[in-house]
Amino acid sequence: MSPPERVLLDARLAVRGLGIATWIDRLMSGFPAAGTRPVLWRASQRWGGAGMAGTLCRSGLFDLSPEIDPRSRGYDVVHFAGNNGSLFPGRNSVLTVQDLMHRRSRRMRSRVMGALLEKSLLRAGAVVATSSRTLQEVEMAFPQLAGRVRLIPFGLRRMPASAGPWEHVLAFGGASDPRKRTDLMVGAYREYAHTTREPLPLVVLARAGLTPAQRTDLDDVGAVIVDDASSSQVDNLLATAAALLYPTTEEGFGLPILEAAEFGTPVVMDGNARVAPEVMGDHCVGVVEPSLPAWAAGLREAIGRGRVEGALDLPDWVSVAAAYQEIYEQVSC
């Protein structure tokens, strides 16, 4: 079985600062410099615009170029990697499913994109799930795919251990996404600061946005807001954080929880959150009681733990890329 010569990796929905963009960057880092290396299909324009129409039109989702359209015969394999698909993916296609959260979403954009994803599931040459939870959900929703979905989780980077000092509590903003519960994050930190002697300062990475009211509340508690940051800067924030405060209710995988584990940083999270089992480890402090004092206590417990090494058992990104390479060879025949 010879490796395919040309692989197109659909990265149109990879927006910097979002989990899919980071996943695609890490996956690409696992492919060798020599040999088969996917060609990235980027969006033709930046995401943005007013409302769903502006966002979708600028996404590149409807680009039809004979040079890069996956329906052309210019590529041996097309890998739909952004939790999206095509109405005509073809037998030489690979579809990676990050999640089916669109089924529980009230956002029209998510539901439209999810409908396209589901149309592709039964027509793709191979389907991959990034977590055991997503695999189970796909097979329950589409019984005809039972036993045909392959599990390839995110990779784990082996990062050098940080010796400290651990200077702050890190959190993520997400004003437009109700799953992130930014208001709860602010309230939990305020409770911690008011009930803790010499509390650590709060740093909020706000690439996903904050409302004006949230910014005001964060200013009131003395938080440092980082509106944008490179991957290396995010790594530094995680490496120097005493804990990650992450009150999400649901994640497709849970990349921030995974990244925290790479640095041994403990994570304070909802004990009932729907996240991939693959990211749940000894570094996680689950808060079950839905009260601000309980969240503050969980944060103090996490900070008191210090570094938690070896919390997760996942492959590295070279192994993840090799697993996809194997699938590329299968569907290109």
Summary of the structure (lengths in Angstrom):
residues: 333
radius of gyration: 20.5
end to end distance: 7.8
largest distance: 64.8
contacts: 1082
relative contact order: 0.14
helix: 38%
strand: 15%
